[in-house]
Amino acid sequence: MMQHIINQDTRRSILTLLALDSDYQLNQQLIGMALEANGKNVTTDTLNNQLSWLAEQDFITLETLGTLKIATLTDRGLEIAKGKSRAAGVRDLRPSEIAHIKGK
């Protein structure tokens, strides 16, 4: 149960990070560092699993460049990141987060 909540929160954080980036694109290393800076202890395997899950749902696309994966937000992912739409498996936005992310 707890892992399910952590997964939903991690996915929300990834979508938010991508939505806040000017070109909606970050590499997995930067995403991992940003998650860690926000207090989330995510292993490389866990991050790869979460990115793969988000790609399977068509919320992001993944491209491999050398040893790095590049995650790019899709239109559907942006709707979820901004709270315009909800998705099972992704934590809903809190009211305090809505104004911040919609202002992007």
Phi and psi restraints in degrees (range 20) as a CNS / XPLOR table:
assign (resid 1 and name C) (resid 2 and name N)
       (resid 2 and name CA) (resid 2 and name C) 1.0 -63.7 20.0 2
assign (resid 2 and name N) (resid 2 and name CA)
       (resid 2 and name C) (resid 3 and name N) 1.0 -39.8 20.0 2
assign (resid 2 and name C) (resid 3 and name N)
       (resid 3 and name CA) (resid 3 and name C) 1.0 -63.1 20.0 2
assign (resid 3 and name N) (resid 3 and name CA)
       (resid 3 and name C) (resid 4 and name N) 1.0 -36.0 20.0 2
assign (resid 3 and name C) (resid 4 and name N)
       (resid 4 and name CA) (resid 4 and name C) 1.0 -60.9 20.0 2
assign (resid 4 and name N) (resid 4 and name CA)
       (resid 4 and name C) (resid 5 and name N) 1.0 -43.4 20.0 2
assign (resid 4 and name C) (resid 5 and name N)
       (resid 5 and name CA) (resid 5 and name C) 1.0 -65.7 20.0 2
assign (resid 5 and name N) (resid 5 and name CA)
       (resid 5 and name C) (resid 6 and name N) 1.0 -42.3 20.0 2
assign (resid 5 and name C) (resid 6 and name N)
       (resid 6 and name CA) (resid 6 and name C) 1.0 -63.3 20.0 2
assign (resid 6 and name N) (resid 6 and name CA)
       (resid 6 and name C) (resid 7 and name N) 1.0 -42.6 20.0 2
assign (resid 6 and name C) (resid 7 and name N)
       (resid 7 and name CA) (resid 7 and name C) 1.0 -60.4 20.0 2
assign (resid 7 and name N) (resid 7 and name CA)
       (resid 7 and name C) (resid 8 and name N) 1.0 -45.9 20.0 2
assign (resid 7 and name C) (resid 8 and name N)
       (resid 8 and name CA) (resid 8 and name C) 1.0 -60.5 20.0 2
assign (resid 8 and name N) (resid 8 and name CA)
       (resid 8 and name C) (resid 9 and name N) 1.0 -41.9 20.0 2
assign (resid 8 and name C) (resid 9 and name N)
       (resid 9 and name CA) (resid 9 and name C) 1.0 -68.8 20.0 2
assign (resid 9 and name N) (resid 9 and name CA)
       (resid 9 and name C) (resid 10 and name N) 1.0 -40.5 20.0 2
assign (resid 9 and name C) (resid 10 and name N)
       (resid 10 and name CA) (resid 10 and name C) 1.0 -63.6 20.0 2
assign (resid 10 and name N) (resid 10 and name CA)
       (resid 10 and name C) (resid 11 and name N) 1.0 -42.8 20.0 2
assign (resid 10 and name C) (resid 11 and name N)
       (resid 11 and name CA) (resid 11 and name C) 1.0 -63.1 20.0 2
assign (resid 11 and name N) (resid 11 and name CA)
       (resid 11 and name C) (resid 12 and name N) 1.0 -41.1 20.0 2
assign (resid 11 and name C) (resid 12 and name N)
       (resid 12 and name CA) (resid 12 and name C) 1.0 -60.2 20.0 2
assign (resid 12 and name N) (resid 12 and name CA)
       (resid 12 and name C) (resid 13 and name N) 1.0 -45.3 20.0 2
assign (resid 12 and name C) (resid 13 and name N)
       (resid 13 and name CA) (resid 13 and name C) 1.0 -62.2 20.0 2
assign (resid 13 and name N) (resid 13 and name CA)
       (resid 13 and name C) (resid 14 and name N) 1.0 -42.1 20.0 2
assign (resid 13 and name C) (resid 14 and name N)
       (resid 14 and name CA) (resid 14 and name C) 1.0 -63.0 20.0 2
assign (resid 14 and name N) (resid 14 and name CA)
       (resid 14 and name C) (resid 15 and name N) 1.0 -46.9 20.0 2
assign (resid 14 and name C) (resid 15 and name N)
       (resid 15 and name CA) (resid 15 and name C) 1.0 -61.5 20.0 2
assign (resid 15 and name N) (resid 15 and name CA)
       (resid 15 and name C) (resid 16 and name N) 1.0 -40.5 20.0 2
assign (resid 15 and name C) (resid 16 and name N)
       (resid 16 and name CA) (resid 16 and name C) 1.0 -64.7 20.0 2
assign (resid 16 and name N) (resid 16 and name CA)
       (resid 16 and name C) (resid 17 and name N) 1.0 -44.4 20.0 2
assign (resid 16 and name C) (resid 17 and name N)
       (resid 17 and name CA) (resid 17 and name C) 1.0 -58.0 20.0 2
assign (resid 17 and name N) (resid 17 and name CA)
       (resid 17 and name C) (resid 18 and name N) 1.0 -44.6 20.0 2
assign (resid 17 and name C) (resid 18 and name N)
       (resid 18 and name CA) (resid 18 and name C) 1.0 -66.6 20.0 2
assign (resid 18 and name N) (resid 18 and name CA)
       (resid 18 and name C) (resid 19 and name N) 1.0 -38.6 20.0 2
assign (resid 18 and name C) (resid 19 and name N)
       (resid 19 and name CA) (resid 19 and name C) 1.0 -65.8 20.0 2
assign (resid 19 and name N) (resid 19 and name CA)
       (resid 19 and name C) (resid 20 and name N) 1.0 -30.5 20.0 2
assign (resid 19 and name C) (resid 20 and name N)
       (resid 20 and name CA) (resid 20 and name C) 1.0 -82.8 20.0 2
assign (resid 20 and name N) (resid 20 and name CA)
       (resid 20 and name C) (resid 21 and name N) 1.0 -13.8 20.0 2
assign (resid 20 and name C) (resid 21 and name N)
       (resid 21 and name CA) (resid 21 and name C) 1.0 -79.4 20.0 2
assign (resid 21 and name N) (resid 21 and name CA)
       (resid 21 and name C) (resid 22 and name N) 1.0 143.0 20.0 2
assign (resid 21 and name C) (resid 22 and name N)
       (resid 22 and name CA) (resid 22 and name C) 1.0 -61.3 20.0 2
assign (resid 22 and name N) (resid 22 and name CA)
       (resid 22 and name C) (resid 23 and name N) 1.0 -30.6 20.0 2
assign (resid 22 and name C) (resid 23 and name N)
       (resid 23 and name CA) (resid 23 and name C) 1.0 -114.1 20.0 2
assign (resid 23 and name N) (resid 23 and name CA)
       (resid 23 and name C) (resid 24 and name N) 1.0 17.6 20.0 2
assign (resid 23 and name C) (resid 24 and name N)
       (resid 24 and name CA) (resid 24 and name C) 1.0 56.2 20.0 2
assign (resid 24 and name N) (resid 24 and name CA)
       (resid 24 and name C) (resid 25 and name N) 1.0 34.1 20.0 2
assign (resid 24 and name C) (resid 25 and name N)
       (resid 25 and name CA) (resid 25 and name C) 1.0 -144.7 20.0 2
assign (resid 25 and name N) (resid 25 and name CA)
       (resid 25 and name C) (resid 26 and name N) 1.0 132.3 20.0 2
assign (resid 25 and name C) (resid 26 and name N)
       (resid 26 and name CA) (resid 26 and name C) 1.0 -145.1 20.0 2
assign (resid 26 and name N) (resid 26 and name CA)
       (resid 26 and name C) (resid 27 and name N) 1.0 152.9 20.0 2
assign (resid 26 and name C) (resid 27 and name N)
       (resid 27 and name CA) (resid 27 and name C) 1.0 -87.3 20.0 2
assign (resid 27 and name N) (resid 27 and name CA)
       (resid 27 and name C) (resid 28 and name N) 1.0 161.7 20.0 2
assign (resid 27 and name C) (resid 28 and name N)
       (resid 28 and name CA) (resid 28 and name C) 1.0 -61.5 20.0 2
assign (resid 28 and name N) (resid 28 and name CA)
       (resid 28 and name C) (resid 29 and name N) 1.0 -31.6 20.0 2
assign (resid 28 and name C) (resid 29 and name N)
       (resid 29 and name CA) (resid 29 and name C) 1.0 -65.8 20.0 2
assign (resid 29 and name N) (resid 29 and name CA)
       (resid 29 and name C) (resid 30 and name N) 1.0 -44.5 20.0 2
assign (resid 29 and name C) (resid 30 and name N)
       (resid 30 and name CA) (resid 30 and name C) 1.0 -65.7 20.0 2
assign (resid 30 and name N) (resid 30 and name CA)
       (resid 30 and name C) (resid 31 and name N) 1.0 -39.5 20.0 2
assign (resid 30 and name C) (resid 31 and name N)
       (resid 31 and name CA) (resid 31 and name C) 1.0 -61.2 20.0 2
assign (resid 31 and name N) (resid 31 and name CA)
       (resid 31 and name C) (resid 32 and name N) 1.0 -45.9 20.0 2
assign (resid 31 and name C) (resid 32 and name N)
       (resid 32 and name CA) (resid 32 and name C) 1.0 -60.0 20.0 2
assign (resid 32 and name N) (resid 32 and name CA)
       (resid 32 and name C) (resid 33 and name N) 1.0 -43.3 20.0 2
assign (resid 32 and name C) (resid 33 and name N)
       (resid 33 and name CA) (resid 33 and name C) 1.0 -66.0 20.0 2
assign (resid 33 and name N) (resid 33 and name CA)
       (resid 33 and name C) (resid 34 and name N) 1.0 -39.4 20.0 2
assign (resid 33 and name C) (resid 34 and name N)
       (resid 34 and name CA) (resid 34 and name C) 1.0 -67.2 20.0 2
assign (resid 34 and name N) (resid 34 and name CA)
       (resid 34 and name C) (resid 35 and name N) 1.0 -40.5 20.0 2
assign (resid 34 and name C) (resid 35 and name N)
       (resid 35 and name CA) (resid 35 and name C) 1.0 -61.9 20.0 2
assign (resid 35 and name N) (resid 35 and name CA)
       (resid 35 and name C) (resid 36 and name N) 1.0 -44.2 20.0 2
assign (resid 35 and name C) (resid 36 and name N)
       (resid 36 and name CA) (resid 36 and name C) 1.0 -62.4 20.0 2
assign (resid 36 and name N) (resid 36 and name CA)
       (resid 36 and name C) (resid 37 and name N) 1.0 -41.2 20.0 2
assign (resid 36 and name C) (resid 37 and name N)
       (resid 37 and name CA) (resid 37 and name C) 1.0 -63.7 20.0 2
assign (resid 37 and name N) (resid 37 and name CA)
       (resid 37 and name C) (resid 38 and name N) 1.0 -24.0 20.0 2
assign (resid 37 and name C) (resid 38 and name N)
       (resid 38 and name CA) (resid 38 and name C) 1.0 -97.4 20.0 2
assign (resid 38 and name N) (resid 38 and name CA)
       (resid 38 and name C) (resid 39 and name N) 1.0 17.8 20.0 2
assign (resid 38 and name C) (resid 39 and name N)
       (resid 39 and name CA) (resid 39 and name C) 1.0 84.5 20.0 2
assign (resid 39 and name N) (resid 39 and name CA)
       (resid 39 and name C) (resid 40 and name N) 1.0 13.9 20.0 2
assign (resid 39 and name C) (resid 40 and name N)
       (resid 40 and name CA) (resid 40 and name C) 1.0 -102.8 20.0 2
assign (resid 40 and name N) (resid 40 and name CA)
       (resid 40 and name C) (resid 41 and name N) 1.0 120.9 20.0 2
assign (resid 40 and name C) (resid 41 and name N)
       (resid 41 and name CA) (resid 41 and name C) 1.0 -90.8 20.0 2
assign (resid 41 and name N) (resid 41 and name CA)
       (resid 41 and name C) (resid 42 and name N) 1.0 93.5 20.0 2
assign (resid 41 and name C) (resid 42 and name N)
       (resid 42 and name CA) (resid 42 and name C) 1.0 -118.0 20.0 2
assign (resid 42 and name N) (resid 42 and name CA)
       (resid 42 and name C) (resid 43 and name N) 1.0 123.2 20.0 2
assign (resid 42 and name C) (resid 43 and name N)
       (resid 43 and name CA) (resid 43 and name C) 1.0 -74.6 20.0 2
assign (resid 43 and name N) (resid 43 and name CA)
       (resid 43 and name C) (resid 44 and name N) 1.0 165.0 20.0 2
assign (resid 43 and name C) (resid 44 and name N)
       (resid 44 and name CA) (resid 44 and name C) 1.0 -60.3 20.0 2
assign (resid 44 and name N) (resid 44 and name CA)
       (resid 44 and name C) (resid 45 and name N) 1.0 -42.2 20.0 2
assign (resid 44 and name C) (resid 45 and name N)
       (resid 45 and name CA) (resid 45 and name C) 1.0 -62.5 20.0 2
assign (resid 45 and name N) (resid 45 and name CA)
       (resid 45 and name C) (resid 46 and name N) 1.0 -44.1 20.0 2
assign (resid 45 and name C) (resid 46 and name N)
       (resid 46 and name CA) (resid 46 and name C) 1.0 -63.0 20.0 2
assign (resid 46 and name N) (resid 46 and name CA)
       (resid 46 and name C) (resid 47 and name N) 1.0 -44.3 20.0 2
assign (resid 46 and name C) (resid 47 and name N)
       (resid 47 and name CA) (resid 47 and name C) 1.0 -61.1 20.0 2
assign (resid 47 and name N) (resid 47 and name CA)
       (resid 47 and name C) (resid 48 and name N) 1.0 -45.2 20.0 2
assign (resid 47 and name C) (resid 48 and name N)
       (resid 48 and name CA) (resid 48 and name C) 1.0 -60.3 20.0 2
assign (resid 48 and name N) (resid 48 and name CA)
       (resid 48 and name C) (resid 49 and name N) 1.0 -40.5 20.0 2
assign (resid 48 and name C) (resid 49 and name N)
       (resid 49 and name CA) (resid 49 and name C) 1.0 -63.5 20.0 2
assign (resid 49 and name N) (resid 49 and name CA)
       (resid 49 and name C) (resid 50 and name N) 1.0 -42.5 20.0 2
assign (resid 49 and name C) (resid 50 and name N)
       (resid 50 and name CA) (resid 50 and name C) 1.0 -67.3 20.0 2
assign (resid 50 and name N) (resid 50 and name CA)
       (resid 50 and name C) (resid 51 and name N) 1.0 -41.4 20.0 2
assign (resid 50 and name C) (resid 51 and name N)
       (resid 51 and name CA) (resid 51 and name C) 1.0 -62.9 20.0 2
assign (resid 51 and name N) (resid 51 and name CA)
       (resid 51 and name C) (resid 52 and name N) 1.0 -41.9 20.0 2
assign (resid 51 and name C) (resid 52 and name N)
       (resid 52 and name CA) (resid 52 and name C) 1.0 -63.0 20.0 2
assign (resid 52 and name N) (resid 52 and name CA)
       (resid 52 and name C) (resid 53 and name N) 1.0 -42.2 20.0 2
assign (resid 52 and name C) (resid 53 and name N)
       (resid 53 and name CA) (resid 53 and name C) 1.0 -61.2 20.0 2
assign (resid 53 and name N) (resid 53 and name CA)
       (resid 53 and name C) (resid 54 and name N) 1.0 -46.7 20.0 2
assign (resid 53 and name C) (resid 54 and name N)
       (resid 54 and name CA) (resid 54 and name C) 1.0 -61.8 20.0 2
assign (resid 54 and name N) (resid 54 and name CA)
       (resid 54 and name C) (resid 55 and name N) 1.0 -37.1 20.0 2
assign (resid 54 and name C) (resid 55 and name N)
       (resid 55 and name CA) (resid 55 and name C) 1.0 -68.6 20.0 2
assign (resid 55 and name N) (resid 55 and name CA)
       (resid 55 and name C) (resid 56 and name N) 1.0 -39.6 20.0 2
assign (resid 55 and name C) (resid 56 and name N)
       (resid 56 and name CA) (resid 56 and name C) 1.0 -61.4 20.0 2
assign (resid 56 and name N) (resid 56 and name CA)
       (resid 56 and name C) (resid 57 and name N) 1.0 -31.5 20.0 2
assign (resid 56 and name C) (resid 57 and name N)
       (resid 57 and name CA) (resid 57 and name C) 1.0 -85.1 20.0 2
assign (resid 57 and name N) (resid 57 and name CA)
       (resid 57 and name C) (resid 58 and name N) 1.0 -1.5 20.0 2
assign (resid 57 and name C) (resid 58 and name N)
       (resid 58 and name CA) (resid 58 and name C) 1.0 64.6 20.0 2
assign (resid 58 and name N) (resid 58 and name CA)
       (resid 58 and name C) (resid 59 and name N) 1.0 30.8 20.0 2
assign (resid 58 and name C) (resid 59 and name N)
       (resid 59 and name CA) (resid 59 and name C) 1.0 -89.6 20.0 2
assign (resid 59 and name N) (resid 59 and name CA)
       (resid 59 and name C) (resid 60 and name N) 1.0 -23.8 20.0 2
assign (resid 59 and name C) (resid 60 and name N)
       (resid 60 and name CA) (resid 60 and name C) 1.0 -141.3 20.0 2
assign (resid 60 and name N) (resid 60 and name CA)
       (resid 60 and name C) (resid 61 and name N) 1.0 164.5 20.0 2
assign (resid 60 and name C) (resid 61 and name N)
       (resid 61 and name CA) (resid 61 and name C) 1.0 -113.1 20.0 2
assign (resid 61 and name N) (resid 61 and name CA)
       (resid 61 and name C) (resid 62 and name N) 1.0 152.1 20.0 2
assign (resid 61 and name C) (resid 62 and name N)
       (resid 62 and name CA) (resid 62 and name C) 1.0 -121.8 20.0 2
assign (resid 62 and name N) (resid 62 and name CA)
       (resid 62 and name C) (resid 63 and name N) 1.0 133.4 20.0 2
assign (resid 62 and name C) (resid 63 and name N)
       (resid 63 and name CA) (resid 63 and name C) 1.0 -128.0 20.0 2
assign (resid 63 and name N) (resid 63 and name CA)
       (resid 63 and name C) (resid 64 and name N) 1.0 137.0 20.0 2
assign (resid 63 and name C) (resid 64 and name N)
       (resid 64 and name CA) (resid 64 and name C) 1.0 -100.4 20.0 2
assign (resid 64 and name N) (resid 64 and name CA)
       (resid 64 and name C) (resid 65 and name N) 1.0 124.2 20.0 2
assign (resid 64 and name C) (resid 65 and name N)
       (resid 65 and name CA) (resid 65 and name C) 1.0 -121.2 20.0 2
assign (resid 65 and name N) (resid 65 and name CA)
       (resid 65 and name C) (resid 66 and name N) 1.0 106.1 20.0 2
assign (resid 65 and name C) (resid 66 and name N)
       (resid 66 and name CA) (resid 66 and name C) 1.0 63.7 20.0 2
assign (resid 66 and name N) (resid 66 and name CA)
       (resid 66 and name C) (resid 67 and name N) 1.0 -118.8 20.0 2
assign (resid 66 and name C) (resid 67 and name N)
       (resid 67 and name CA) (resid 67 and name C) 1.0 -99.6 20.0 2
assign (resid 67 and name N) (resid 67 and name CA)
       (resid 67 and name C) (resid 68 and name N) 1.0 -1.0 20.0 2
assign (resid 67 and name C) (resid 68 and name N)
       (resid 68 and name CA) (resid 68 and name C) 1.0 -103.9 20.0 2
assign (resid 68 and name N) (resid 68 and name CA)
       (resid 68 and name C) (resid 69 and name N) 1.0 145.9 20.0 2
assign (resid 68 and name C) (resid 69 and name N)
       (resid 69 and name CA) (resid 69 and name C) 1.0 -99.5 20.0 2
assign (resid 69 and name N) (resid 69 and name CA)
       (resid 69 and name C) (resid 70 and name N) 1.0 135.1 20.0 2
assign (resid 69 and name C) (resid 70 and name N)
       (resid 70 and name CA) (resid 70 and name C) 1.0 -107.4 20.0 2
assign (resid 70 and name N) (resid 70 and name CA)
       (resid 70 and name C) (resid 71 and name N) 1.0 122.1 20.0 2
assign (resid 70 and name C) (resid 71 and name N)
       (resid 71 and name CA) (resid 71 and name C) 1.0 -100.2 20.0 2
assign (resid 71 and name N) (resid 71 and name CA)
       (resid 71 and name C) (resid 72 and name N) 1.0 131.5 20.0 2
assign (resid 71 and name C) (resid 72 and name N)
       (resid 72 and name CA) (resid 72 and name C) 1.0 -125.6 20.0 2
assign (resid 72 and name N) (resid 72 and name CA)
       (resid 72 and name C) (resid 73 and name N) 1.0 130.5 20.0 2
assign (resid 72 and name C) (resid 73 and name N)
       (resid 73 and name CA) (resid 73 and name C) 1.0 -69.6 20.0 2
assign (resid 73 and name N) (resid 73 and name CA)
       (resid 73 and name C) (resid 74 and name N) 1.0 136.5 20.0 2
assign (resid 73 and name C) (resid 74 and name N)
       (resid 74 and name CA) (resid 74 and name C) 1.0 -91.4 20.0 2
assign (resid 74 and name N) (resid 74 and name CA)
       (resid 74 and name C) (resid 75 and name N) 1.0 171.1 20.0 2
assign (resid 74 and name C) (resid 75 and name N)
       (resid 75 and name CA) (resid 75 and name C) 1.0 -58.3 20.0 2
assign (resid 75 and name N) (resid 75 and name CA)
       (resid 75 and name C) (resid 76 and name N) 1.0 -42.9 20.0 2
assign (resid 75 and name C) (resid 76 and name N)
       (resid 76 and name CA) (resid 76 and name C) 1.0 -63.5 20.0 2
assign (resid 76 and name N) (resid 76 and name CA)
       (resid 76 and name C) (resid 77 and name N) 1.0 -42.2 20.0 2
assign (resid 76 and name C) (resid 77 and name N)
       (resid 77 and name CA) (resid 77 and name C) 1.0 -62.7 20.0 2
assign (resid 77 and name N) (resid 77 and name CA)
       (resid 77 and name C) (resid 78 and name N) 1.0 -37.5 20.0 2
assign (resid 77 and name C) (resid 78 and name N)
       (resid 78 and name CA) (resid 78 and name C) 1.0 -66.1 20.0 2
assign (resid 78 and name N) (resid 78 and name CA)
       (resid 78 and name C) (resid 79 and name N) 1.0 -39.4 20.0 2
assign (resid 78 and name C) (resid 79 and name N)
       (resid 79 and name CA) (resid 79 and name C) 1.0 -60.1 20.0 2
assign (resid 79 and name N) (resid 79 and name CA)
       (resid 79 and name C) (resid 80 and name N) 1.0 -41.5 20.0 2
assign (resid 79 and name C) (resid 80 and name N)
       (resid 80 and name CA) (resid 80 and name C) 1.0 -70.6 20.0 2
assign (resid 80 and name N) (resid 80 and name CA)
       (resid 80 and name C) (resid 81 and name N) 1.0 -42.1 20.0 2
assign (resid 80 and name C) (resid 81 and name N)
       (resid 81 and name CA) (resid 81 and name C) 1.0 -59.8 20.0 2
assign (resid 81 and name N) (resid 81 and name CA)
       (resid 81 and name C) (resid 82 and name N) 1.0 -37.5 20.0 2
assign (resid 81 and name C) (resid 82 and name N)
       (resid 82 and name CA) (resid 82 and name C) 1.0 -87.2 20.0 2
assign (resid 82 and name N) (resid 82 and name CA)
       (resid 82 and name C) (resid 83 and name N) 1.0 -1.3 20.0 2
assign (resid 82 and name C) (resid 83 and name N)
       (resid 83 and name CA) (resid 83 and name C) 1.0 81.1 20.0 2
assign (resid 83 and name N) (resid 83 and name CA)
       (resid 83 and name C) (resid 84 and name N) 1.0 10.9 20.0 2
assign (resid 83 and name C) (resid 84 and name N)
       (resid 84 and name CA) (resid 84 and name C) 1.0 -74.8 20.0 2
assign (resid 84 and name N) (resid 84 and name CA)
       (resid 84 and name C) (resid 85 and name N) 1.0 -23.0 20.0 2
assign (resid 84 and name C) (resid 85 and name N)
       (resid 85 and name CA) (resid 85 and name C) 1.0 -141.9 20.0 2
assign (resid 85 and name N) (resid 85 and name CA)
       (resid 85 and name C) (resid 86 and name N) 1.0 157.4 20.0 2
assign (resid 85 and name C) (resid 86 and name N)
       (resid 86 and name CA) (resid 86 and name C) 1.0 -116.0 20.0 2
assign (resid 86 and name N) (resid 86 and name CA)
       (resid 86 and name C) (resid 87 and name N) 1.0 156.1 20.0 2
assign (resid 86 and name C) (resid 87 and name N)
       (resid 87 and name CA) (resid 87 and name C) 1.0 -143.2 20.0 2
assign (resid 87 and name N) (resid 87 and name CA)
       (resid 87 and name C) (resid 88 and name N) 1.0 134.2 20.0 2
assign (resid 87 and name C) (resid 88 and name N)
       (resid 88 and name CA) (resid 88 and name C) 1.0 -60.9 20.0 2
assign (resid 88 and name N) (resid 88 and name CA)
       (resid 88 and name C) (resid 89 and name N) 1.0 135.2 20.0 2
assign (resid 88 and name C) (resid 89 and name N)
       (resid 89 and name CA) (resid 89 and name C) 1.0 96.1 20.0 2
assign (resid 89 and name N) (resid 89 and name CA)
       (resid 89 and name C) (resid 90 and name N) 1.0 -5.4 20.0 2
assign (resid 89 and name C) (resid 90 and name N)
       (resid 90 and name CA) (resid 90 and name C) 1.0 -125.8 20.0 2
assign (resid 90 and name N) (resid 90 and name CA)
       (resid 90 and name C) (resid 91 and name N) 1.0 127.7 20.0 2
assign (resid 90 and name C) (resid 91 and name N)
       (resid 91 and name CA) (resid 91 and name C) 1.0 -60.2 20.0 2
assign (resid 91 and name N) (resid 91 and name CA)
       (resid 91 and name C) (resid 92 and name N) 1.0 137.5 20.0 2
assign (resid 91 and name C) (resid 92 and name N)
       (resid 92 and name CA) (resid 92 and name C) 1.0 -66.6 20.0 2
assign (resid 92 and name N) (resid 92 and name CA)
       (resid 92 and name C) (resid 93 and name N) 1.0 153.2 20.0 2
assign (resid 92 and name C) (resid 93 and name N)
       (resid 93 and name CA) (resid 93 and name C) 1.0 -67.0 20.0 2
assign (resid 93 and name N) (resid 93 and name CA)
       (resid 93 and name C) (resid 94 and name N) 1.0 143.4 20.0 2
assign (resid 93 and name C) (resid 94 and name N)
       (resid 94 and name CA) (resid 94 and name C) 1.0 -81.9 20.0 2
assign (resid 94 and name N) (resid 94 and name CA)
       (resid 94 and name C) (resid 95 and name N) 1.0 153.8 20.0 2
assign (resid 94 and name C) (resid 95 and name N)
       (resid 95 and name CA) (resid 95 and name C) 1.0 -53.2 20.0 2
assign (resid 95 and name N) (resid 95 and name CA)
       (resid 95 and name C) (resid 96 and name N) 1.0 -37.4 20.0 2
assign (resid 95 and name C) (resid 96 and name N)
       (resid 96 and name CA) (resid 96 and name C) 1.0 -69.5 20.0 2
assign (resid 96 and name N) (resid 96 and name CA)
       (resid 96 and name C) (resid 97 and name N) 1.0 -20.5 20.0 2
assign (resid 96 and name C) (resid 97 and name N)
       (resid 97 and name CA) (resid 97 and name C) 1.0 -87.2 20.0 2
assign (resid 97 and name N) (resid 97 and name CA)
       (resid 97 and name C) (resid 98 and name N) 1.0 -23.7 20.0 2
assign (resid 97 and name C) (resid 98 and name N)
       (resid 98 and name CA) (resid 98 and name C) 1.0 -61.5 20.0 2
assign (resid 98 and name N) (resid 98 and name CA)
       (resid 98 and name C) (resid 99 and name N) 1.0 -49.9 20.0 2
assign (resid 98 and name C) (resid 99 and name N)
       (resid 99 and name CA) (resid 99 and name C) 1.0 -62.6 20.0 2
assign (resid 99 and name N) (resid 99 and name CA)
       (resid 99 and name C) (resid 100 and name N) 1.0 -38.4 20.0 2
assign (resid 99 and name C) (resid 100 and name N)
       (resid 100 and name CA) (resid 100 and name C) 1.0 -64.6 20.0 2
assign (resid 100 and name N) (resid 100 and name CA)
       (resid 100 and name C) (resid 101 and name N) 1.0 -48.4 20.0 2
assign (resid 100 and name C) (resid 101 and name N)
       (resid 101 and name CA) (resid 101 and name C) 1.0 -77.6 20.0 2
assign (resid 101 and name N) (resid 101 and name CA)
       (resid 101 and name C) (resid 102 and name N) 1.0 -34.1 20.0 2
assign (resid 101 and name C) (resid 102 and name N)
       (resid 102 and name CA) (resid 102 and name C) 1.0 -71.2 20.0 2
assign (resid 102 and name N) (resid 102 and name CA)
       (resid 102 and name C) (resid 103 and name N) 1.0 -22.6 20.0 2
assign (resid 102 and name C) (resid 103 and name N)
       (resid 103 and name CA) (resid 103 and name C) 1.0 -72.7 20.0 2
assign (resid 103 and name N) (resid 103 and name CA)
       (resid 103 and name C) (resid 104 and name N) 1.0 -10.7 20.0 2
